Amino acid sequence: MSRLFLVVVSLILLGLQTNSDTVNSSSVVCRSFYMCGSVNISYPFWYQNDSLSISDTDYCGYPGFGLSCSIAAGGIYKTVLRLPKDTYHVTNINYAHQTLTLVDADVTINESCPKVRHNITLNTVPELHYSKYALNLSCFYNCSSIPSDFYSYYSGNRLSCLANHANQQSFVFQEGKVPRGFDWYKNCEEHVVTTVISPNSVLINRINRLLLAGFELYWGRIKDCFVCENSGGRCLYKKKELLCFCKNGTQRTESCSGYGMFNSNLPLLFLSLNYCENFRHNSMITAG
């Protein structure tokens, strides 16, 4: 009988332990996806207006992966990723390949003559990386004292629409292929490095198209989310505490595995308890 008793107690404790890490399901509310125009915002990204994140410590997915949705001129929906210093429009998310395409919001201000105004900084979101198709371009703005032969030889690199009244010119080159024989950094007022998707053949004179097409990033998984994700859950953060959001709407502290084990073992528990009671009753009769 003692062995059966231990089995029953073990099952009960297992069931209690299985449910002990369940968190109040009302702590953070997250939806499975959100459509912003043609862009599907799904895990590990999340709709920034979704989570009850009055503070900046609640995330319905990976930190830094919050996307907002705005309506631009003409009623066009724009999916927006805001980094600490930069703003980008998300034009595509490929969940199968874990890639997303971004367009610098600055270059969309004047699409006929786009200008990159800042370098791209990703160090605030360590899970985002440049894809293998990334091509860096060096943009030099408001350059003076340019050798006369440069105008003809590098005419395809000149951003003629950005020429100003002081006869200063702007140029763009593939990074690593900036022409020598002229001190670009000294004679140009501004130098910015941007990234585009590398075309099959790099035609700098199509810089407008390249900038408006954007660039591609891929994302990696957060190591601390492996256990949760492998159990079918989604990572979310509540005041920087990592939680696991399960398909049934509950939130666990680590993993969705084993949920419901207690309920599924109830028939076995009742049978075991009934058997123990019958065994005890029969033993008392025999002893009497």
Secondary structure, DSSP 8 states (H G I E B T S, - for coil): -HHHHHHHHHHHHHHHHHHHTEE-TTS----SEEEETTEEEETTSEETTTS--SSTT-BSSSTT-EEEEEE-GGG-EEEEEE-SS-EEEEEEEETTTTEEEEEEGGGGTTTTS----S----TTSTTEEE-TTEEEEEEEEEE-S--HHHHHHTGGGB-GGG--TT--EEEEEETT---SSS-HHHHEEEEEEEEEE--SS--GGGHHHHHHH-EEEEE---GGGHHHHHTT-EEEEETTEEEEE-TTS-EESS--TTTTHHHHTHHHHHHHHHHHHHHHHHHHHHH-
